[in-house]
Amino acid sequence: MKKGNLNFLIDGIMFLLMALLTGIGFLIKYVLLHGEDRWIKYGRNVDMSYLGLDRHAWGKIHLIVALLLIAFLALHIILHWRLTECLFKNLFTNKSLKRSILIVFIILTVILTVFPFLIRPEVSELAPGKERFKIYAEHTNADSSVVIEKLNHFESSILVKVEEKHADEHHHIDTSIEVKGYMTLLEVSNKYNVSCDLIKEKLKIPEFITNNSKLGFLRKQYNFKMSDVELIIYKHKN
């Protein structure tokens, strides 16, 4: 194959790779929505995929396409090395300046490529699901009333299923004590005269968790049973 034809083929492949890179980026951002946007749009945490692949799988493909684009770009530069070298010499006549620019360019290339492996991510605790989506609605153009209405409907349906599934886990020591997943920490505290801080301490729930959090959702996050809460109340009363 003639060099001119090869260059034309490589340029065409690079253009298609850039288009594919852009398209996959749009797919991940606007079609295969992340958790918060899925809850806002559908009112529940649905699974989303395209061609059997979720957004994380498409993210891997996005990375592979980016690496292919870099490889073809490197091949393009190699095939045009003499032209590149000539243009660089004509643009910077000072040898010291030319050497400095080349060194800085190489260092920046390496840093921009490997920096994800050199950094530590910022880690912070997530607010409970409902509170998190209220905050999300406040910082977007979404109608907060619609968001909260969807979440309330979703929350009610899920809690009913959770209660039905785990009804057999309740072993009442005292029949007067009955804790349900739709109850909040504050409601349990007021009903049985036991402090929210004590319940959090015994169940190993972080102090910053709001007392208006429902036990049904906390149970899934912190791996306890409703019978554990009832036992805490029973011991406190006795």
C-alpha positions in Angstrom: 0.0 0.0 0.0 1.3 3.4 -0.9 2.2 5.7 1.9 -0.4 8.3 0.8 -3.2 5.7 0.8 -2.0 4.4 4.2 -2.1 7.9 5.7 -5.6 8.4 4.3 -6.7 5.1 5.8 -5.2 6.0 9.2 -6.8 9.4 9.2 -10.2 7.9 8.4 -9.9 5.4 11.2 -8.9 8.1 13.7 -11.9 10.2 12.7 -14.2 7.2 13.2 -12.6 6.4 16.6 -13.1 10.0 17.7 -16.8 9.9 16.6 -17.2 6.6 18.5 -15.5 8.0 21.5 -18.0 10.9 21.5 -21.0 8.7 20.9 -20.2 6.4 23.8 -19.6 9.4 26.0 -23.1 10.7 25.1 -24.6 7.2 25.7 -23.1 6.9 29.2 -24.1 10.5 30.1 -27.6 10.9 28.6 -29.0 7.4 27.9 -27.6 4.9 30.5 -28.3 7.2 33.4 -26.5 6.9 36.8 -28.3 6.0 40.0 -29.6 9.4 41.0 -30.9 10.3 37.5 -32.5 6.8 37.2 -34.5 7.4 40.4 -35.5 10.9 39.2 -36.7 9.7 35.8 -38.3 6.3 36.6 -39.1 6.7 40.3 -37.1 3.6 41.1 -33.6 2.1 40.9 -33.9 0.3 37.5 -31.2 -1.5 35.6 -30.3 0.1 32.3 -28.3 -1.4 29.4 -27.7 -1.3 25.7 -26.8 -4.3 23.6 -26.6 -6.2 26.9 -24.0 -3.9 28.4 -24.5 -1.5 31.3 -22.9 1.9 31.7 -19.9 0.5 33.4 -19.2 -2.0 30.6 -19.6 0.8 28.1 -17.1 2.8 30.2 -14.5 0.0 29.6 -15.2 0.1 25.9 -14.8 3.9 26.0 -11.3 3.4 27.5 -10.4 0.8 24.9 -11.5 3.1 22.1 -9.4 5.9 23.6 -6.3 3.7 23.7 -6.9 2.7 20.1 -7.1 6.3 19.1 -3.8 7.1 20.9 -2.2 4.1 19.1 -3.3 5.3 15.7 -2.3 8.9 16.6 1.2 7.6 17.5 1.3 5.7 14.2 0.3 8.8 12.4 3.1 10.8 14.0 5.6 8.1 13.2 4.6 8.1 9.5 5.0 11.8 9.4 8.0 12.0 11.6 10.2 13.9 9.2 7.5 16.5 8.6 6.9 16.8 12.3 10.6 17.2 13.1 11.0 19.8 10.4 8.0 21.9 11.6 9.3 21.7 15.2 12.7 22.9 14.2 11.3 25.8 12.1 8.9 26.8 14.9 11.6 26.9 17.6 15.0 27.9 16.4 16.6 28.3 19.8 18.1 24.9 20.8 17.7 25.3 24.6 14.1 26.5 24.2 13.4 23.6 21.9 14.9 21.1 24.3 12.9 22.6 27.3 9.6 22.5 25.4 10.2 18.9 24.4 11.0 17.8 27.9 7.9 19.7 29.3 5.7 18.1 26.7 6.9 14.6 27.5 6.5 15.1 31.2 3.0 16.5 30.8 2.1 13.6 28.5 3.2 11.1 31.2 1.5 12.9 34.0 -1.8 13.2 32.2 -1.7 9.5 31.3 -0.9 8.0 34.7 -2.3 10.6 37.2 -5.3 8.4 38.1 -2.9 5.8 39.5 -1.1 8.4 41.7 -4.1 10.1 43.4 -6.3 9.2 46.3 -10.0 9.8 45.8 -12.0 11.9 48.2 -14.2 9.5 50.3 -17.3 10.7 52.1 -20.3 9.0 53.6 -23.5 9.1 51.6 -26.7 10.5 53.1 -29.6 8.0 53.3 -31.3 7.5 49.9 -34.2 9.8 50.2 -32.2 12.7 51.7 -29.6 12.2 49.0 -32.1 12.7 46.2 -33.7 15.7 47.9 -30.3 17.3 47.9 -29.8 16.3 44.3 -33.2 17.9 43.3 -32.2 21.1 45.1 -29.0 21.4 43.0 -30.6 20.6 39.6 -33.5 22.0 37.6 -35.7 19.0 38.6 -39.0 19.7 40.2 -38.4 18.8 43.8 -42.1 18.1 44.5 -42.1 15.6 41.6 -38.9 14.0 42.8 -40.1 13.6 46.4 -43.5 12.3 45.3 -41.8 9.6 43.2 -39.5 8.7 46.0 -42.3 8.5 48.5 -44.2 6.1 46.2 -41.1 4.0 45.6 -40.2 4.0 49.4 -43.7 2.8 50.4 -43.7 -0.1 47.9 -40.2 -1.2 48.8 -40.8 -1.1 52.5 -44.0 -3.2 52.2 -41.9 -5.9 50.3 -39.2 -5.7 52.9 -41.6 -6.2 55.7 -43.2 -9.2 54.0 -39.9 -10.8 53.2 -38.5 -10.4 56.7 -41.6 -10.9 58.8 -40.3 -14.3 59.9 -37.2 -12.7 61.4 -39.2 -11.0 64.2 -38.8 -12.9 67.5 -40.7 -10.8 70.0 -39.4 -11.0 73.5 -42.2 -8.6 74.6 -45.3 -8.6 72.5 -45.9 -4.9 73.3 -42.7 -4.0 71.4 -43.1 -4.1 67.6 -40.8 -2.3 65.3 -41.6 -1.9 61.6 -39.3 -0.9 58.7 -41.5 2.2 57.8 -40.8 3.7 61.2 -38.1 6.3 61.6 -35.5 6.3 64.4 -37.3 9.3 65.9 -40.6 7.5 65.8 -39.2 4.5 67.6 -37.5 6.7 70.1 -40.7 8.6 70.9 -42.8 5.5 71.1 -40.6 3.5 73.4 -38.8 6.2 75.2 -35.3 5.2 74.1 -32.8 7.7 72.7 -31.9 7.7 69.0 -28.2 7.9 70.0 -28.5 4.6 72.0 -30.1 2.8 69.1 -27.5 4.1 66.7 -24.7 3.1 69.1 -26.0 -0.4 69.5 -26.7 -0.9 65.8 -23.4 0.8 64.8 -25.1 3.4 62.8 -23.0 6.6 62.3 -24.0 9.6 64.4 -24.5 11.9 61.4 -27.4 9.8 60.1 -30.6 11.8 60.5 -33.1 10.6 63.0 -35.8 10.8 60.4 -34.2 7.9 58.5 -36.5 4.9 58.1 -35.3 1.6 59.7 -36.2 -0.4 56.6 -33.4 1.4 54.6 -31.0 1.6 57.5 -31.3 -2.2 58.0 -30.0 -2.8 54.4 -27.1 -0.4 54.9 -26.0 -1.5 58.3 -27.0 -5.2 58.3 -29.3 -5.5 61.4 -32.7 -7.0 62.0 -35.8 -5.4 63.3 -35.6 -8.0 66.1 -32.3 -6.4 67.1 -34.0 -3.1 67.5 -36.7 -4.7 69.6 -34.1 -6.4 71.8 -32.4 -3.0 72.4 -35.7 -1.5 73.5 -36.5 -4.5 75.7 -33.1 -4.3 77.5 -33.4 -0.5 77.9 -36.9 -0.9 79.5 -35.7 -3.6 81.8 
